[in-house]
Amino acid sequence: MPDSRDTKDEIKSVRMFSKDGGDWIIKCRHCQNIIGVDDGDTDGTPRGEQYKCRCGGWNSVSYSAAYVKEL
């Protein structure tokens, strides 16, 4: 039986984001891959938005997420 902690249905909170060139990036909390994301509607950053990774896991960027130079 699969471990419930590995479920892709759980939306995991992201607390950091960065830029790669001109694109926003986050680290998927399910698979740890770096994924490119779109601008959010609120302030032009990914804060407050949800993104689905190639692994199938969902990530939600916290409204209080910090911009960091490097993930």
C-alpha positions as CSV (number, residue, x, y, z in Angstrom):
1,M,0.0,0.0,0.0
2,P,1.5,3.4,-0.9
3,D,2.6,5.7,1.9
4,S,0.0,8.5,2.3
5,R,2.8,11.1,2.6
6,D,3.6,10.5,-1.0
7,T,0.1,11.3,-2.4
8,K,0.1,13.7,-5.3
9,D,-3.5,14.9,-4.4
10,E,-2.1,16.8,-1.4
11,I,-1.5,20.5,-2.2
12,K,1.8,21.4,-0.6
13,S,2.7,24.9,0.4
14,V,5.7,26.5,-1.2
15,R,7.5,29.2,0.9
16,M,10.2,30.3,-1.5
17,F,10.4,31.3,-5.2
18,S,13.1,32.7,-7.5
19,K,13.8,33.7,-11.0
20,D,15.6,31.9,-13.8
21,G,16.4,34.5,-16.4
22,G,13.0,36.3,-16.7
23,D,10.9,33.3,-15.5
24,W,9.6,32.6,-12.1
25,I,10.6,29.2,-10.6
26,I,9.6,27.2,-7.6
27,K,10.7,23.8,-6.2
28,C,8.0,21.1,-6.3
29,R,7.4,20.0,-2.7
30,H,6.5,16.5,-4.1
31,C,9.5,15.6,-6.3
32,Q,11.9,18.4,-5.5
33,N,12.2,19.4,-9.3
34,I,12.5,23.0,-10.2
35,I,9.5,24.1,-12.3
36,G,8.8,27.3,-14.2
37,V,5.6,29.1,-13.2
38,D,3.5,32.0,-14.4
39,D,3.0,35.5,-12.9
40,G,0.3,35.7,-10.4
41,D,-2.7,38.0,-10.6
42,T,-2.1,39.8,-7.2
43,D,1.4,41.3,-7.4
44,G,3.0,39.9,-10.5
45,T,4.9,37.2,-8.5
46,P,3.7,33.6,-8.1
47,R,2.4,34.3,-4.5
48,G,-1.1,33.0,-3.9
49,E,-1.2,30.8,-7.0
50,Q,-1.4,27.0,-7.4
51,Y,0.7,25.1,-9.9
52,K,0.8,21.4,-11.0
53,C,4.2,19.8,-11.6
54,R,5.1,17.3,-14.3
55,C,5.1,14.7,-11.5
56,G,1.4,15.3,-11.0
57,G,1.7,17.0,-7.6
58,W,0.1,20.3,-6.8
59,N,1.9,23.2,-5.1
60,S,0.5,26.4,-3.7
61,V,2.8,29.4,-3.3
62,S,2.1,31.0,0.1
63,Y,1.1,34.7,0.1
64,S,4.0,35.2,2.5
65,A,6.5,33.3,0.3
66,A,10.0,34.9,0.1
67,Y,11.9,35.7,-3.0
68,V,15.4,34.1,-2.9
69,K,18.3,34.5,-5.3
70,E,18.8,30.7,-5.6
71,L,16.5,27.7,-4.8
